[in-house]
Amino acid sequence: MHVRRLSAVVIGLSLMGLAACSTGTDTSGLPNQFPLLAGDEDLWPTMDDTERQRAVLFLTSGSTIQSSLLED
């Protein structure tokens, strides 16, 4: 379980680095290693770094990018 969390943190930090270089409409850093839903590629550039990190954590647990944006 700790390895899974560590992997999510590493992915999240990597995404932060990629996002810092983005132009706002770039989908670089889109976590294609996970199954994505229709519309995720369009949604990704509209998300800020915090939302992207949360999305990656949701994806590592089998959830979706879209559900990561819902209120707890």
Distance bins in CASP14 RR format, pairs under 12 A and 6 or more apart:
PFRMAT RR
TARGET T0000
AUTHOR 0000-0000-0000
RMODE 2
METHOD distances of the structure
MODEL  1
1 7 0 0 0 0 0 1 0 0 0 0 0
1 8 0 0 0 0 0 1 0 0 0 0 0
1 60 0 0 0 0 0 1 0 0 0 0 0
1 61 0 0 0 0 0 1 0 0 0 0 0
2 8 0 0 0 0 0 1 0 0 0 0 0
2 9 0 0 0 0 0 1 0 0 0 0 0
3 9 0 0 0 0 0 1 0 0 0 0 0
3 10 0 0 0 0 0 1 0 0 0 0 0
3 60 0 0 0 0 0 1 0 0 0 0 0
4 10 0 0 0 0 0 1 0 0 0 0 0
4 11 0 0 0 0 0 1 0 0 0 0 0
4 56 0 0 0 0 0 1 0 0 0 0 0
4 57 0 0 0 0 1 0 0 0 0 0 0
4 59 0 0 0 0 0 1 0 0 0 0 0
4 60 1 0 0 1 0 0 0 0 0 0 0
4 61 0 0 0 0 1 0 0 0 0 0 0
4 62 0 0 0 0 0 1 0 0 0 0 0
5 11 0 0 0 0 0 1 0 0 0 0 0
5 12 0 0 0 0 0 1 0 0 0 0 0
5 56 0 0 0 0 0 1 0 0 0 0 0
5 57 0 0 0 0 1 0 0 0 0 0 0
5 60 0 0 0 0 1 0 0 0 0 0 0
5 61 0 0 0 0 1 0 0 0 0 0 0
6 12 0 0 0 0 0 1 0 0 0 0 0
6 13 0 0 0 0 0 1 0 0 0 0 0
6 57 0 0 0 0 0 1 0 0 0 0 0
6 60 0 0 0 0 0 1 0 0 0 0 0
7 13 0 0 0 0 0 1 0 0 0 0 0
7 14 0 0 0 0 0 1 0 0 0 0 0
7 31 0 0 0 0 0 1 0 0 0 0 0
7 33 0 0 0 0 0 1 0 0 0 0 0
7 34 0 0 0 0 0 1 0 0 0 0 0
7 56 0 0 0 0 1 0 0 0 0 0 0
7 57 0 0 0 0 0 1 0 0 0 0 0
7 59 0 0 0 0 0 1 0 0 0 0 0
7 60 1 0 0 1 0 0 0 0 0 0 0
7 61 0 0 0 0 0 1 0 0 0 0 0
8 14 0 0 0 0 0 1 0 0 0 0 0
8 15 0 0 0 0 0 1 0 0 0 0 0
8 31 0 0 0 0 0 1 0 0 0 0 0
8 34 0 0 0 0 0 1 0 0 0 0 0
8 52 0 0 0 0 0 1 0 0 0 0 0
8 53 0 0 0 0 1 0 0 0 0 0 0
8 54 0 0 0 0 0 1 0 0 0 0 0
8 55 0 0 0 0 0 1 0 0 0 0 0
8 56 1 0 0 1 0 0 0 0 0 0 0
8 57 1 0 1 0 0 0 0 0 0 0 0
8 58 0 0 0 0 1 0 0 0 0 0 0
8 59 0 0 0 0 1 0 0 0 0 0 0
8 60 1 0 1 0 0 0 0 0 0 0 0
8 61 0 0 0 0 1 0 0 0 0 0 0
8 62 0 0 0 0 0 1 0 0 0 0 0
8 63 0 0 0 0 0 1 0 0 0 0 0
8 68 0 0 0 0 0 1 0 0 0 0 0
9 15 0 0 0 0 0 1 0 0 0 0 0
9 16 0 0 0 0 0 1 0 0 0 0 0
9 53 0 0 0 0 1 0 0 0 0 0 0
9 56 0 0 0 0 1 0 0 0 0 0 0
9 57 0 0 0 0 1 0 0 0 0 0 0
9 60 0 0 0 0 1 0 0 0 0 0 0
10 16 0 0 0 0 0 1 0 0 0 0 0
10 17 0 0 0 0 0 1 0 0 0 0 0
10 53 0 0 0 0 0 1 0 0 0 0 0
10 56 0 0 0 0 1 0 0 0 0 0 0
10 57 0 0 0 0 0 1 0 0 0 0 0
10 60 0 0 0 0 0 1 0 0 0 0 0
11 17 0 0 0 0 0 1 0 0 0 0 0
11 18 0 0 0 0 0 1 0 0 0 0 0
11 29 0 0 0 0 1 0 0 0 0 0 0
11 30 0 0 0 0 0 1 0 0 0 0 0
11 31 1 0 0 1 0 0 0 0 0 0 0
11 32 0 0 0 0 0 1 0 0 0 0 0
11 33 0 0 0 0 1 0 0 0 0 0 0
11 34 0 0 0 0 1 0 0 0 0 0 0
11 52 0 0 0 0 1 0 0 0 0 0 0
11 53 0 0 0 0 1 0 0 0 0 0 0
11 54 0 0 0 0 0 1 0 0 0 0 0
11 55 0 0 0 0 0 1 0 0 0 0 0
11 56 1 0 1 0 0 0 0 0 0 0 0
11 57 0 0 0 0 1 0 0 0 0 0 0
11 58 0 0 0 0 0 1 0 0 0 0 0
11 59 0 0 0 0 1 0 0 0 0 0 0
11 60 1 0 0 1 0 0 0 0 0 0 0
12 18 0 0 0 0 1 0 0 0 0 0 0
12 19 0 0 0 0 1 0 0 0 0 0 0
12 29 0 0 0 0 1 0 0 0 0 0 0
12 31 0 0 0 0 1 0 0 0 0 0 0
12 49 0 0 0 0 1 0 0 0 0 0 0
12 50 0 0 0 0 0 1 0 0 0 0 0
12 51 0 0 0 0 0 1 0 0 0 0 0
12 52 1 0 0 1 0 0 0 0 0 0 0
12 53 1 0 1 0 0 0 0 0 0 0 0
12 54 0 0 0 0 1 0 0 0 0 0 0
12 55 0 0 0 0 1 0 0 0 0 0 0
12 56 1 0 1 0 0 0 0 0 0 0 0
12 57 1 0 0 1 0 0 0 0 0 0 0
12 58 0 0 0 0 0 1 0 0 0 0 0
12 59 0 0 0 0 0 1 0 0 0 0 0
12 60 0 0 0 0 1 0 0 0 0 0 0
13 19 0 0 0 0 0 1 0 0 0 0 0
13 20 0 0 0 0 0 1 0 0 0 0 0
13 29 0 0 0 0 0 1 0 0 0 0 0
13 49 0 0 0 0 0 1 0 0 0 0 0
13 52 0 0 0 0 0 1 0 0 0 0 0
13 53 0 0 0 0 1 0 0 0 0 0 0
13 56 0 0 0 0 1 0 0 0 0 0 0
14 20 0 0 0 0 0 1 0 0 0 0 0
14 21 0 0 0 0 0 1 0 0 0 0 0
14 28 0 0 0 0 0 1 0 0 0 0 0
14 29 1 0 0 1 0 0 0 0 0 0 0
14 30 0 0 0 0 0 1 0 0 0 0 0
14 31 0 0 0 0 1 0 0 0 0 0 0
14 33 0 0 0 0 0 1 0 0 0 0 0
14 49 0 0 0 0 0 1 0 0 0 0 0
14 52 0 0 0 0 0 1 0 0 0 0 0
14 53 0 0 0 0 0 1 0 0 0 0 0
14 56 0 0 0 0 1 0 0 0 0 0 0
15 21 0 0 0 0 0 1 0 0 0 0 0
15 22 0 0 0 0 0 1 0 0 0 0 0
15 27 0 0 0 0 0 1 0 0 0 0 0
15 28 0 0 0 0 1 0 0 0 0 0 0
15 29 1 0 1 0 0 0 0 0 0 0 0
15 30 0 0 0 0 1 0 0 0 0 0 0
15 31 1 0 0 1 0 0 0 0 0 0 0
15 32 0 0 0 0 0 1 0 0 0 0 0
15 33 0 0 0 0 0 1 0 0 0 0 0
15 44 0 0 0 0 1 0 0 0 0 0 0
15 47 0 0 0 0 1 0 0 0 0 0 0
15 48 0 0 0 0 0 1 0 0 0 0 0
15 49 1 0 0 1 0 0 0 0 0 0 0
15 50 0 0 0 0 0 1 0 0 0 0 0
15 51 0 0 0 0 0 1 0 0 0 0 0
15 52 1 0 1 0 0 0 0 0 0 0 0
15 53 1 0 0 1 0 0 0 0 0 0 0
15 54 0 0 0 0 0 1 0 0 0 0 0
15 55 0 0 0 0 1 0 0 0 0 0 0
15 56 1 0 0 1 0 0 0 0 0 0 0
15 57 0 0 0 0 0 1 0 0 0 0 0
15 59 0 0 0 0 0 1 0 0 0 0 0
15 65 0 0 0 0 0 1 0 0 0 0 0
16 22 0 0 0 0 0 1 0 0 0 0 0
16 29 0 0 0 0 1 0 0 0 0 0 0
16 47 0 0 0 0 0 1 0 0 0 0 0
16 48 0 0 0 0 0 1 0 0 0 0 0
16 49 1 0 1 0 0 0 0 0 0 0 0
16 50 0 0 0 0 1 0 0 0 0 0 0
16 51 0 0 0 0 0 1 0 0 0 0 0
16 52 1 0 0 1 0 0 0 0 0 0 0
16 53 1 0 0 1 0 0 0 0 0 0 0
16 56 0 0 0 0 0 1 0 0 0 0 0
17 28 0 0 0 0 1 0 0 0 0 0 0
17 29 0 0 0 0 1 0 0 0 0 0 0
17 49 0 0 0 0 1 0 0 0 0 0 0
17 52 0 0 0 0 0 1 0 0 0 0 0
17 53 0 0 0 0 0 1 0 0 0 0 0
18 24 0 0 0 0 0 1 0 0 0 0 0
18 26 0 0 0 0 1 0 0 0 0 0 0
18 27 0 0 0 0 0 1 0 0 0 0 0
18 28 1 0 1 0 0 0 0 0 0 0 0
18 29 1 0 1 0 0 0 0 0 0 0 0
18 30 0 0 0 0 1 0 0 0 0 0 0
18 31 0 0 0 0 0 1 0 0 0 0 0
18 44 0 0 0 0 0 1 0 0 0 0 0
18 45 0 0 0 0 0 1 0 0 0 0 0
18 49 0 0 0 0 1 0 0 0 0 0 0
18 52 0 0 0 0 1 0 0 0 0 0 0
18 53 0 0 0 0 0 1 0 0 0 0 0
18 56 0 0 0 0 0 1 0 0 0 0 0
19 26 0 0 0 0 1 0 0 0 0 0 0
19 27 0 0 0 0 0 1 0 0 0 0 0
19 28 0 0 0 0 1 0 0 0 0 0 0
19 29 1 0 0 1 0 0 0 0 0 0 0
19 30 0 0 0 0 0 1 0 0 0 0 0
19 31 0 0 0 0 0 1 0 0 0 0 0
19 44 0 0 0 0 1 0 0 0 0 0 0
19 45 0 0 0 0 1 0 0 0 0 0 0
19 46 0 0 0 0 0 1 0 0 0 0 0
19 47 0 0 0 0 1 0 0 0 0 0 0
19 48 0 0 0 0 1 0 0 0 0 0 0
19 49 1 0 1 0 0 0 0 0 0 0 0
19 50 0 0 0 0 0 1 0 0 0 0 0
19 51 0 0 0 0 0 1 0 0 0 0 0
19 52 1 0 0 1 0 0 0 0 0 0 0
19 53 0 0 0 0 1 0 0 0 0 0 0
19 55 0 0 0 0 0 1 0 0 0 0 0
19 56 0 0 0 0 0 1 0 0 0 0 0
20 26 0 0 0 0 0 1 0 0 0 0 0
20 28 0 0 0 0 0 1 0 0 0 0 0
20 29 0 0 0 0 0 1 0 0 0 0 0
20 48 0 0 0 0 0 1 0 0 0 0 0
20 49 1 0 0 1 0 0 0 0 0 0 0
20 52 0 0 0 0 0 1 0 0 0 0 0
21 28 1 0 0 1 0 0 0 0 0 0 0
21 29 0 0 0 0 1 0 0 0 0 0 0
21 49 0 0 0 0 0 1 0 0 0 0 0
22 28 1 0 0 1 0 0 0 0 0 0 0
22 29 0 0 0 0 1 0 0 0 0 0 0
22 30 0 0 0 0 0 1 0 0 0 0 0
22 44 0 0 0 0 1 0 0 0 0 0 0
22 45 1 0 0 1 0 0 0 0 0 0 0
22 46 0 0 0 0 0 1 0 0 0 0 0
22 47 0 0 0 0 0 1 0 0 0 0 0
22 48 0 0 0 0 0 1 0 0 0 0 0
22 49 0 0 0 0 1 0 0 0 0 0 0
22 52 0 0 0 0 0 1 0 0 0 0 0
23 45 0 0 0 0 1 0 0 0 0 0 0
24 44 0 0 0 0 1 0 0 0 0 0 0
24 45 1 0 1 0 0 0 0 0 0 0 0
24 46 0 0 0 0 1 0 0 0 0 0 0
24 47 0 0 0 0 0 1 0 0 0 0 0
24 48 0 0 0 0 0 1 0 0 0 0 0
24 49 0 0 0 0 0 1 0 0 0 0 0
24 52 0 0 0 0 0 1 0 0 0 0 0
25 41 0 0 0 0 0 1 0 0 0 0 0
25 42 0 0 0 0 1 0 0 0 0 0 0
25 43 0 0 0 0 0 1 0 0 0 0 0
25 44 0 0 0 0 1 0 0 0 0 0 0
25 45 1 0 1 0 0 0 0 0 0 0 0
25 46 0 0 0 0 1 0 0 0 0 0 0
25 47 0 0 0 0 0 1 0 0 0 0 0
26 41 0 0 0 0 0 1 0 0 0 0 0
26 44 0 0 0 0 1 0 0 0 0 0 0
26 45 1 0 0 1 0 0 0 0 0 0 0
26 46 0 0 0 0 0 1 0 0 0 0 0
26 47 0 0 0 0 0 1 0 0 0 0 0
27 36 0 0 0 0 0 1 0 0 0 0 0
27 39 0 0 0 0 0 1 0 0 0 0 0
27 40 0 0 0 0 1 0 0 0 0 0 0
27 41 1 0 1 0 0 0 0 0 0 0 0
27 42 0 0 0 0 1 0 0 0 0 0 0
27 43 0 0 0 0 1 0 0 0 0 0 0
27 44 1 0 1 0 0 0 0 0 0 0 0
27 45 1 0 1 0 0 0 0 0 0 0 0
27 46 0 0 0 0 0 1 0 0 0 0 0
27 47 0 0 0 0 0 1 0 0 0 0 0
27 52 0 0 0 0 0 1 0 0 0 0 0
27 65 0 0 0 0 0 1 0 0 0 0 0
28 41 0 0 0 0 0 1 0 0 0 0 0
28 44 0 0 0 0 1 0 0 0 0 0 0
28 45 0 0 0 0 1 0 0 0 0 0 0
28 52 0 0 0 0 0 1 0 0 0 0 0
29 36 0 0 0 0 0 1 0 0 0 0 0
29 40 0 0 0 0 0 1 0 0 0 0 0
29 41 0 0 0 0 0 1 0 0 0 0 0
29 44 1 0 0 1 0 0 0 0 0 0 0
29 45 0 0 0 0 1 0 0 0 0 0 0
29 47 0 0 0 0 0 1 0 0 0 0 0
29 49 0 0 0 0 0 1 0 0 0 0 0
29 52 0 0 0 0 1 0 0 0 0 0 0
29 53 0 0 0 0 0 1 0 0 0 0 0
29 55 0 0 0 0 0 1 0 0 0 0 0
29 56 0 0 0 0 1 0 0 0 0 0 0
29 65 0 0 0 0 0 1 0 0 0 0 0
30 36 1 0 0 1 0 0 0 0 0 0 0
30 39 0 0 0 0 0 1 0 0 0 0 0
30 40 1 0 0 1 0 0 0 0 0 0 0
30 41 1 0 0 1 0 0 0 0 0 0 0
30 42 0 0 0 0 0 1 0 0 0 0 0
30 43 0 0 0 0 1 0 0 0 0 0 0
30 44 1 0 1 0 0 0 0 0 0 0 0
30 45 0 0 0 0 1 0 0 0 0 0 0
30 47 0 0 0 0 0 1 0 0 0 0 0
30 52 0 0 0 0 1 0 0 0 0 0 0
30 55 0 0 0 0 1 0 0 0 0 0 0
30 56 0 0 0 0 0 1 0 0 0 0 0
30 59 0 0 0 0 0 1 0 0 0 0 0
30 65 0 0 0 0 1 0 0 0 0 0 0
31 40 0 0 0 0 1 0 0 0 0 0 0
31 41 0 0 0 0 0 1 0 0 0 0 0
31 44 0 0 0 0 1 0 0 0 0 0 0
31 47 0 0 0 0 0 1 0 0 0 0 0
31 52 0 0 0 0 1 0 0 0 0 0 0
31 53 0 0 0 0 0 1 0 0 0 0 0
31 54 0 0 0 0 0 1 0 0 0 0 0
31 55 1 0 0 1 0 0 0 0 0 0 0
31 56 1 0 1 0 0 0 0 0 0 0 0
31 57 0 0 0 0 0 1 0 0 0 0 0
31 58 0 0 0 0 0 1 0 0 0 0 0
31 59 1 0 1 0 0 0 0 0 0 0 0
31 60 0 0 0 0 1 0 0 0 0 0 0
31 62 0 0 0 0 0 1 0 0 0 0 0
31 64 0 0 0 0 0 1 0 0 0 0 0
31 65 0 0 0 0 1 0 0 0 0 0 0
31 68 0 0 0 0 0 1 0 0 0 0 0
32 40 0 0 0 0 1 0 0 0 0 0 0
32 41 0 0 0 0 1 0 0 0 0 0 0
32 44 0 0 0 0 0 1 0 0 0 0 0
32 56 0 0 0 0 0 1 0 0 0 0 0
32 59 0 0 0 0 0 1 0 0 0 0 0
32 65 0 0 0 0 0 1 0 0 0 0 0
33 56 0 0 0 0 0 1 0 0 0 0 0
33 59 0 0 0 0 1 0 0 0 0 0 0
33 60 0 0 0 0 1 0 0 0 0 0 0
34 40 0 0 0 0 1 0 0 0 0 0 0
34 44 0 0 0 0 0 1 0 0 0 0 0
34 55 0 0 0 0 1 0 0 0 0 0 0
34 56 0 0 0 0 1 0 0 0 0 0 0
34 57 0 0 0 0 0 1 0 0 0 0 0
34 58 0 0 0 0 1 0 0 0 0 0 0
34 59 1 0 1 0 0 0 0 0 0 0 0
34 60 1 0 0 1 0 0 0 0 0 0 0
34 61 0 0 0 0 0 1 0 0 0 0 0
34 62 1 0 0 1 0 0 0 0 0 0 0
34 63 0 0 0 0 1 0 0 0 0 0 0
34 64 0 0 0 0 1 0 0 0 0 0 0
34 65 0 0 0 0 1 0 0 0 0 0 0
34 68 0 0 0 0 0 1 0 0 0 0 0
35 59 0 0 0 0 1 0 0 0 0 0 0
35 60 0 0 0 0 0 1 0 0 0 0 0
35 62 0 0 0 0 1 0 0 0 0 0 0
35 63 0 0 0 0 0 1 0 0 0 0 0
35 64 0 0 0 0 1 0 0 0 0 0 0
35 65 0 0 0 0 0 1 0 0 0 0 0
36 42 0 0 0 0 0 1 0 0 0 0 0
36 43 0 0 0 0 1 0 0 0 0 0 0
36 44 0 0 0 0 1 0 0 0 0 0 0
36 55 0 0 0 0 0 1 0 0 0 0 0
36 56 0 0 0 0 0 1 0 0 0 0 0
36 58 0 0 0 0 0 1 0 0 0 0 0
36 59 0 0 0 0 1 0 0 0 0 0 0
36 62 0 0 0 0 0 1 0 0 0 0 0
36 63 0 0 0 0 0 1 0 0 0 0 0
36 64 0 0 0 0 1 0 0 0 0 0 0
36 65 1 0 0 1 0 0 0 0 0 0 0
36 66 0 0 0 0 1 0 0 0 0 0 0
37 43 0 0 0 0 1 0 0 0 0 0 0
37 44 0 0 0 0 0 1 0 0 0 0 0
37 55 0 0 0 0 0 1 0 0 0 0 0
37 58 0 0 0 0 0 1 0 0 0 0 0
37 59 0 0 0 0 0 1 0 0 0 0 0
37 62 0 0 0 0 0 1 0 0 0 0 0
37 63 0 0 0 0 0 1 0 0 0 0 0
37 64 1 0 1 0 0 0 0 0 0 0 0
37 65 1 0 0 1 0 0 0 0 0 0 0
37 66 1 0 0 1 0 0 0 0 0 0 0
37 67 0 0 0 0 1 0 0 0 0 0 0
37 68 0 0 0 0 0 1 0 0 0 0 0
37 69 0 0 0 0 0 1 0 0 0 0 0
38 64 0 0 0 0 0 1 0 0 0 0 0
38 65 0 0 0 0 0 1 0 0 0 0 0
38 66 0 0 0 0 1 0 0 0 0 0 0
39 45 0 0 0 0 0 1 0 0 0 0 0
39 46 0 0 0 0 0 1 0 0 0 0 0
39 64 0 0 0 0 0 1 0 0 0 0 0
39 65 0 0 0 0 1 0 0 0 0 0 0
39 66 0 0 0 0 1 0 0 0 0 0 0
40 46 0 0 0 0 0 1 0 0 0 0 0
40 47 0 0 0 0 0 1 0 0 0 0 0
40 52 0 0 0 0 0 1 0 0 0 0 0
40 55 0 0 0 0 1 0 0 0 0 0 0
40 58 0 0 0 0 0 1 0 0 0 0 0
40 59 0 0 0 0 1 0 0 0 0 0 0
40 64 1 0 0 1 0 0 0 0 0 0 0
40 65 1 0 1 0 0 0 0 0 0 0 0
40 66 1 0 0 1 0 0 0 0 0 0 0
40 67 0 0 0 0 0 1 0 0 0 0 0
40 68 0 0 0 0 0 1 0 0 0 0 0
40 69 0 0 0 0 0 1 0 0 0 0 0
41 47 0 0 0 0 0 1 0 0 0 0 0
41 65 0 0 0 0 1 0 0 0 0 0 0
42 65 0 0 0 0 0 1 0 0 0 0 0
42 66 0 0 0 0 0 1 0 0 0 0 0
43 51 0 0 0 0 1 0 0 0 0 0 0
43 52 0 0 0 0 0 1 0 0 0 0 0
43 55 0 0 0 0 1 0 0 0 0 0 0
43 64 0 0 0 0 0 1 0 0 0 0 0
43 65 1 0 0 1 0 0 0 0 0 0 0
43 66 1 0 0 1 0 0 0 0 0 0 0
43 67 0 0 0 0 0 1 0 0 0 0 0
43 68 0 0 0 0 0 1 0 0 0 0 0
43 69 0 0 0 0 1 0 0 0 0 0 0
44 51 0 0 0 0 1 0 0 0 0 0 0
44 52 1 0 0 1 0 0 0 0 0 0 0
44 55 0 0 0 0 1 0 0 0 0 0 0
44 56 0 0 0 0 0 1 0 0 0 0 0
44 59 0 0 0 0 0 1 0 0 0 0 0
44 65 1 0 0 1 0 0 0 0 0 0 0
44 66 0 0 0 0 0 1 0 0 0 0 0
44 68 0 0 0 0 0 1 0 0 0 0 0
44 69 0 0 0 0 0 1 0 0 0 0 0
45 51 0 0 0 0 0 1 0 0 0 0 0
45 52 0 0 0 0 1 0 0 0 0 0 0
45 65 0 0 0 0 0 1 0 0 0 0 0
46 52 0 0 0 0 0 1 0 0 0 0 0
46 55 0 0 0 0 0 1 0 0 0 0 0
46 65 0 0 0 0 0 1 0 0 0 0 0
46 66 0 0 0 0 0 1 0 0 0 0 0
46 69 0 0 0 0 1 0 0 0 0 0 0
47 53 0 0 0 0 1 0 0 0 0 0 0
47 54 0 0 0 0 1 0 0 0 0 0 0
47 55 1 0 0 1 0 0 0 0 0 0 0
47 56 0 0 0 0 0 1 0 0 0 0 0
47 58 0 0 0 0 0 1 0 0 0 0 0
47 65 0 0 0 0 1 0 0 0 0 0 0
47 66 0 0 0 0 0 1 0 0 0 0 0
47 68 0 0 0 0 1 0 0 0 0 0 0
47 69 1 0 0 1 0 0 0 0 0 0 0
48 54 0 0 0 0 0 1 0 0 0 0 0
48 55 0 0 0 0 0 1 0 0 0 0 0
48 69 0 0 0 0 0 1 0 0 0 0 0
49 55 0 0 0 0 0 1 0 0 0 0 0
49 56 0 0 0 0 0 1 0 0 0 0 0
50 56 0 0 0 0 0 1 0 0 0 0 0
50 57 0 0 0 0 0 1 0 0 0 0 0
50 68 0 0 0 0 0 1 0 0 0 0 0
50 69 0 0 0 0 0 1 0 0 0 0 0
51 57 0 0 0 0 0 1 0 0 0 0 0
51 58 0 0 0 0 0 1 0 0 0 0 0
51 65 0 0 0 0 1 0 0 0 0 0 0
51 66 0 0 0 0 0 1 0 0 0 0 0
51 68 1 0 0 1 0 0 0 0 0 0 0
51 69 1 0 0 1 0 0 0 0 0 0 0
51 70 0 0 0 0 0 1 0 0 0 0 0
52 58 0 0 0 0 0 1 0 0 0 0 0
52 59 0 0 0 0 0 1 0 0 0 0 0
52 65 0 0 0 0 1 0 0 0 0 0 0
52 68 0 0 0 0 1 0 0 0 0 0 0
52 69 0 0 0 0 0 1 0 0 0 0 0
53 59 0 0 0 0 0 1 0 0 0 0 0
53 60 0 0 0 0 0 1 0 0 0 0 0
53 65 0 0 0 0 0 1 0 0 0 0 0
53 68 0 0 0 0 1 0 0 0 0 0 0
54 60 0 0 0 0 0 1 0 0 0 0 0
54 61 0 0 0 0 0 1 0 0 0 0 0
54 63 0 0 0 0 0 1 0 0 0 0 0
54 64 0 0 0 0 0 1 0 0 0 0 0
54 65 0 0 0 0 1 0 0 0 0 0 0
54 66 0 0 0 0 0 1 0 0 0 0 0
54 67 0 0 0 0 0 1 0 0 0 0 0
54 68 1 0 1 0 0 0 0 0 0 0 0
54 69 1 0 0 1 0 0 0 0 0 0 0
54 70 0 0 0 0 0 1 0 0 0 0 0
54 71 0 0 0 0 0 1 0 0 0 0 0
54 72 0 0 0 0 0 1 0 0 0 0 0
55 61 0 0 0 0 0 1 0 0 0 0 0
55 62 0 0 0 0 0 1 0 0 0 0 0
55 63 0 0 0 0 1 0 0 0 0 0 0
55 64 0 0 0 0 1 0 0 0 0 0 0
55 65 1 0 1 0 0 0 0 0 0 0 0
55 66 0 0 0 0 1 0 0 0 0 0 0
55 67 0 0 0 0 1 0 0 0 0 0 0
55 68 1 0 1 0 0 0 0 0 0 0 0
55 69 1 0 0 1 0 0 0 0 0 0 0
55 70 0 0 0 0 0 1 0 0 0 0 0
56 62 0 0 0 0 0 1 0 0 0 0 0
56 63 0 0 0 0 0 1 0 0 0 0 0
56 64 0 0 0 0 0 1 0 0 0 0 0
56 65 0 0 0 0 1 0 0 0 0 0 0
56 68 0 0 0 0 1 0 0 0 0 0 0
57 63 0 0 0 0 1 0 0 0 0 0 0
57 64 0 0 0 0 0 1 0 0 0 0 0
57 65 0 0 0 0 0 1 0 0 0 0 0
57 67 0 0 0 0 0 1 0 0 0 0 0
57 68 1 0 0 1 0 0 0 0 0 0 0
58 64 1 0 0 1 0 0 0 0 0 0 0
58 65 1 0 0 1 0 0 0 0 0 0 0
58 66 0 0 0 0 1 0 0 0 0 0 0
58 67 1 0 0 1 0 0 0 0 0 0 0
58 68 1 1 0 0 0 0 0 0 0 0 0
58 69 0 0 0 0 1 0 0 0 0 0 0
58 70 0 0 0 0 1 0 0 0 0 0 0
58 72 0 0 0 0 0 1 0 0 0 0 0
59 65 1 0 0 1 0 0 0 0 0 0 0
59 66 0 0 0 0 0 1 0 0 0 0 0
59 67 0 0 0 0 1 0 0 0 0 0 0
59 68 1 0 0 1 0 0 0 0 0 0 0
60 68 0 0 0 0 0 1 0 0 0 0 0
61 67 0 0 0 0 0 1 0 0 0 0 0
61 68 0 0 0 0 1 0 0 0 0 0 0
62 68 0 0 0 0 0 1 0 0 0 0 0
63 69 0 0 0 0 0 1 0 0 0 0 0
63 70 0 0 0 0 1 0 0 0 0 0 0
64 70 0 0 0 0 1 0 0 0 0 0 0
END
